[in-house]
Amino acid sequence: MIDQTENCIVDFTCSIDFSDISSRTFHAARMRIIDSIGVAIAARDAPTINALINLPFSSGGNGGARIWKTGAFTSLGHAAQINGTMVRYLDMSDAYTQISTAHPSDNIAALAALAEANGNSFGDLVLAIIVSYEIQCRFCDVVPFHQNGWDQAIIGAPAAAMGASKLLNLSREQTRDALAISVTANLPTYQTRQGKLSMWKNIAGPNGGRLGIEAAILALSGITGPQNSFEGQAGLWNLALGKKFEVPIPTDFYNHVFTVEQTDIKIFPIRNACQLPVVLATEMRPELNKKGISSITIWTDKHSFGAPYKEASFWRPKTREGADHSLPFCIAVAFLDGNITQKTFEEKRFLDMDILELIDKISIEFDPVFSGMAPSVRSCRLRVIDENGVSHELERRWDADDPARKASDETINQKFLKLATCHFSSKQASNILENLTKITHIVPAKKLIDIFAF
C-alpha cells in the first residue's frame, strides 16, 4: 500500500526550491516574519514567557539556538517553544481560516531556531517557512479538524517537520520518516480551546512547531517512521476523521499563489473572527457621542461563534486567554475604551464592572446569509440602541482578499514599530525594522536573530 497523502506532501517538500519562489512570495514571507517578530518583542515580559524560560531541567549552554528575549542559548526545543509562544501570546500573529483555522506563524520561531543552529541562510529559512505555511494552510482549506475535536497542531507539527526537512536537506526517505513521526506522535485535542482558556492556548501551536523540528532531527539521525501515517488502518484519516480528504498541495509552482501571501494580518490583539466586529464598534463609537447604550445586537456567522456562544466563559471570561477570544468582551471594551491593546489585558479589563454591565446588554444573532458565506467572507452587522432610543447601525463584509485583512507593508511596519517600542526605544525599533527589511537571502539566518535578540 502506498500512502498517497504522504507521497503528495513529500513530493512537494523535496521538489520545491528557492528558485521556485517569486520576489512577491519572498516579500510576503519577509513581512510575516517582521509581523511575528514585532508581536514577539511586545510579549517578551509576559508571565507565560517567563514561566517557559524558567522551566526546570531545561538545557542551556553554547549550543542550540537563542532565546529571543535574552539572547541566551538553550536547546533547540526550548528555544522553539519559548520564541514561538512569544509570537503567539498576544493573539496578534497572522491567521488563516477556511474549513479549519491555523496560525501558521506558530512555526516561524521553531524553524528560525533550527536554521540558526544548523547554519542555514535567510533564504533557506524563508523557503522552509513557505513550505510550512503551504502544507498547514492547504489542509485547512479542506479538512474539518476543529469540528472533529482536533487542535491546530495536528497539522502544524507535520508542516514544521517538512520545513525542517528542507533546512536539514533530508533525503526523500528521511523526509517521509519525519512526516510519519510528526503525524503519528501528535494528536492534540480541541479541548485546548474549550471552556475556561488557559496559558496552554498560546503554547499549543508553537509546541507543534517544536515537535515538528524534533521529528525531522530524529529522521536525520536515522530514526524511521511508521508506514501509512495518513492512510493506514490506524492512520490520521481513519482514526481522527473517519475518511480521507484530498488536500490541494501544489505540484506546479509557476505563477502559484502560496498561502504565505494569503494569511490575515491582525490589527487588534484578539481572535481573528473578532477583528471586523471591533472595527465596526470603534467606528460607531464617535457617533454615539458618549450617549449611554441601552442594547447592542451583533449579527455574525455561526462558523466563527456557534460553539463558543454556548460557553459561560464566552460571556464572562476569567483569563487573558479567554478574553481575547470573547466577542462580547471585545465589543464592550471597544465601545467603552475606543481601542483594544496589550494593556487592555494587562489591566484585566475583562473583570471590571463597567465591562460586565455592558456585556449584559449584548445579544448575538447568527445571520444565515453571513453563515453561508463564512469563513472565506467575513461579515458583521452591528446595531446599537442608545439611551434615547435612537438606533445606530453599521454593516460590512470583508472578502478573502480585502486589504483590511491582508494589510499593506506600511500597516505592518507601523504595527511593528508600535509593538517594538513596548521594549525598545523608538530609534532602536526603527533600526531593527530597517535591518529586518534589508536582510538578503544569502545572509546567514543567525544574522536575523542578531538584529533583535539583545
N, C-alpha and C positions, 0 to 999 in steps of 0.2 A: 504493500500500500504506500502510495506517495501522498504526502500531506501537501495538497495544492496551496493552502494558505501559507504554510511555511515557505514553500518554493517561491511564491509571489513576493513575499517580504524579503527573502534572502536575495533573490534576483535583483530587486530594486536596490537594496543596500550595496551589493557588490558591484553593480554596473554603473551607478551614478558616480560622476567625477566632478571635480571643481570646474572643469571646462564646460559642464552642462548648466552651470549656474549663470544666469544673466546678471548684468550690473543692477538691474531693477530688483531682482530677488536678493542679491547680496546686500543691497542697500536696505531692503525691508528687514532682513535679518539683523543688520547692524542697529537699526532703530529699535528693534525689540530687545536687543542686548542693552542698549542705552536705557531704555524704559525700565528694564529689570534691575539694572544697577542702581538707578535712581530710587526705586521703591525699597531696594535692599539697604541703601545708605540710611534712609529715613527710619528703617525698622531696627537699626543696629543695637539700640538700647532697650528693646522690648524684653519683658520678663521671660518670654519663651526662648528668645535667643540666648539670654544669659544662662538659662537652665541647661540648654544644649551645650554651650561652651564648657560648663562646669560638670558635664556628665561624668560620673565616676567610671574609672577604668578606661577612659578614652586615651588613645595613644598620641603622643606628641613627638617632638624631635625635629630633625632637619629634613626628613623625607616627606613624601606625600605632597600635600597642597596646602595653601594658606587659607586661614580663616579671614574672610573679608573685613570683619570688624577690627581685628587686632593686627593682622599681618603675620601672626604666628603660624608656624607649620604644624600640621596634625595629619592623621591618617586620611587617606582619600575618602573613605566612607564618612568619617566625621566631618570633614570639610564640606562634602556634598550635602549632608543633612543640615548643617548649620547655615551655609550660604543659601541653599535652596529655600530654607524656611525664612530667611531674611527677605528673599524675593516675594514669598507668598504671604507673609504675616499681615501686611496692611490690606489684603484683598484688593490690591490696586494693580496687580500684574495683568497681562493680557488674558483674553478668554476666547474660546471657540465653542459655539453652541449650535448643534444640529439635532440629530436624534438623541445624542448624548452630549454632555458638556465636558470640556477639558480646559485646563490651564497649562498649555504646553510649555510655557516658560518655566514651569516647575523643574524641568530637566536641564535648563541652561547652566545652572551652577554646578551640577554634577559633571556635566561634560567639560565645563571650564576647568574643574579640579583635575580631571583626568588629562586634559590637554596640557595643563601646566606641568604635571608630574611626568608626563610622557615626552615632553619636548616638542609637541606639535606646534604648527604655525597658527596664526589667527585665521587664515583661510581654511585650514583643516578643521578648526573649531566651528567656523560658520557652516561648513558643509555638514558636519555632524549634527549641528542644531537643525539645519534644514531637513535632514533625514528624519530626525526625531519628531519634529513638528508634523511632517508629511504622514508618517505612519500613524501617530496618535490621532490626528485630526481626521484622516480618511476613515479610520474605524468609527469615529464619532458621527460621520456622515450617515452611516447605515446601521450601526449596531446599538440596540437599546440596552446599554449596560445598566443605567440607573433604574430603569423600570423593572429590571430583573434582580435588583438588590446588590449591584456591584459598584464599587467606587472607581474613581478616575485612574488610579494607579494600576488597575487591571491591564490596561494597555499602555499606560505611561511607562511602566518598568520595561516592557519589551521594546518600546520606542527608544528609551535611553540605551538599552543594550545594543540596538542597531547603530545608534550614533556612536557609541563607544567602540563598536566593532570597526567602524571607519577610522577612528583615531588610532586604534591599535593595529590597523592593517591586517585584520584576521583573514585567514583563508575562507573559502566558501563553506567548508565543512565546519570550521570553528565558528563562523557566523551563525550557522544553523544551530550549533550547540548552545551558543549564547542566547539565541532566541528561545530555544526549547527550555533552557533552565529558567529564564526570566518568566516565561509563561506558566510553567507548571509549579513554580515555587511561590507565586504571588497572586493570591485571590482575595483582595481586600473588599470587605463588605461596605455597603452604603450606610450602615449604622453610624459611621463616622459623621454623617450629616443629618442625623435624625435627633429629635428631642433637644435637650439642653446641650448646645455645642461646646466642645472643649478645645484645649490647646491643640489636640491631635488634628483638628480640622485643617490647620495650616501646616502641619508636618507631614500629613499622609501623602500628598502628591510628591513633594521633594524626597520623601522616603522611597517612593517608587523609583526616582532617579538614582538614588544611592544603590538600590538593589539591582537596577539595570546595569550600571557600570561594573558592579561586582560580578554579575553573571558573565560579562564579557571578559573580565580578568580571569575568571575560572576557566573559561574556554581557551584563553591564551595559554594557560598553564597545563592544558591537556585534559581537562575535565570534560567528559562527554555528557550530552544531554539526552533525555528520553526521546524516543521517536514519536512522531504524530502528535505533537503537543496541542495542535488545534483540532485535528480531525479524527483522533483515536477514540476508542470507546469511552475512555475517561478523560478525553481532551477537553479543551476550553469550550468548544462549540456545544458538545453534547452535555457536559457536566454543568456549565454555567448558564447556558442559554437555550438548550434543548433543540437547536437547529443550527445549520451552517449559514453564514452570511457571506455574500460576495463583496469584498472590500475593494474599492476603486484605487488600488495602488498603481501609480503611473508606470508605464513601460516605455513611453516615448517622451523625452524631456524637451523637445523642440517647441518653443512657444508655450510650454506648460506653465500654468499659474500655480505656484506652490502655496501651500496653506500658510506658510510664514508670512505671506503677503496679505492674508485674509483675516487674521485674528483681530478681535475688537480690542481697542486701547481704552482703558478706563480713565475717567477724569476724577471720579469720586472714589474713596476707599471703601467701596461697598460691592455687594453682589452685582454681577453684570446685568441681570434682569431688572435691577432697581435703578439703573442709570437713567433711563428715559423718564420714568415717573418723577424722579428727583429733579431732573432738568425742568419739567413742566411746573413743579411746585416752586422752584426758585424763580421762574419767570412770572408766575402768577402772584407771588408774594407782594411785589410793589403795588399791584392793582388793588390789593386789599387795604393798603394804606393803614396798617395797624388796627383794622377793624377786628373785632372778635369773630371767631369761627364757630358756627352752630353745627355744621356737619361737613364731612369730606367723603366723597364717593370716588373710588378708583375702579375703572374698568380695565381689565388686563386679560392675559391669556392663561388658560388652565395648565398648559405645559410648564410654565415657569413657577406658578404658585399654587397649583391644585393640591399638591401633597403637603407643603409646609403650612398652608392655610389652616389645616386641621390641628396643628401643633400649638399647645399653650405657649411655648417659648417663642413662637412667631409673633404673638401679641404682647408678651411680657418677657423679653429677652433678659437674661440674668448675667450673661457674659459678653465680653467684647466680640467673641467669635459668633455668638448668636445675633448680636445687634446689627452687625454689618450684613446679615442675611435677612433681617426683618424689614419687610416693606412698610408696615405701619410705623415702626420707629423711624425709618429713613424719611418718610413723608412728614412725620410730626416734627422732626428736628430741622428739616429743610424749611418748613413754614416758620418755625419759631426763631431759628438762628440764621437762616438765609444761606447756609453752607454746611457741608459735612467735611471735616478734616480729621487728621490724626488726633488732634486734641479733643474732638468730639468723644472719642472712645477713651482716651486717657483720663478725661474728667468724668467718665461713666454717666454721660447724659441720659443713657437708657434707664437709669434708676430714678431720675428726677421727676417730681410730682407734676410739673407743668407738661412734661412729655407724656406721662401716663394719662393725664386728663385729656390731652388732645387725641391720643391713640384711641380712647374710648369713644371718640366722635367719628372714627373712621370705619367705613364699610368697604368691602371689596366685592366686585361683581365680575364674573367671567363672561366676557363677550364672545359668542360663538364665532363671529367673523374674525376677531383677533386670534382666537384659539386655532381657527382653521389656517391662518397664515403663519402661525408660530411653528418653530422657533426662528426660521430664517428671516422673517419680518417681525420686528418689534413694534408693538402698538400699545398706546395708552390713551385713555380719556380721563380727565380729572375734573370733577365738579365740586366746588366749594359754595356752601350757603353761608353768607356772613350773618352777623348778629342782627342786621336789619332785614334779613330775609331775601337779600339780593343774591342771585345765582351767578357764579363766575365759572367759566368752563374753558378748558384747553384740550385739544386732541392732536396727536401726532403719530406718524409712523416712520420708523427707520428701516429702510431696505438693507439687505446684506452689505451693499457697497456704499451706504450713506457715509458721507465724510465725518459725521458726528461719531460714527463707530470706529472708523479707521484712524482718524486723527492725522493731521499734517505733521511734517517734520517740525515746524515751528511750535505746534501744540505740544509735541513730545519733548522738545528741547526746553520749553518753558516749564513743563511739568517736572522735568529732571532738575532744573535749577531750583525750583521751589522746594522739592524734596531734599536735594543735596544740602541746601542751606539749613536743614534741621541739625546738621553736624558740622559742616564746613563753612568757612566764610564765603561771602559772595564771590570774591576773587578766586578762591580755591575751587569753588563749584564751577565757575566759568572755565578755569584752566582744565579741570577734569573733563568737562564736556568737550572742549576743543580737542583735547588729546584723544578722546574716545571717537570723535568724528574723523580724525586724521589717520588712525591706525590702519595700516595696509595689510593685505592678505599674506605677505611674506614675512611679516614680523612675528617673532615667537609669541605664542599665546600667553606666556607668563608676563609679557610686557603689558598685556591688558590689565592684569591684576596689579601690576606696579602702579598703574595710573591712579587707583583709588583706595587700595588696601594699605593705609598707613594711619 
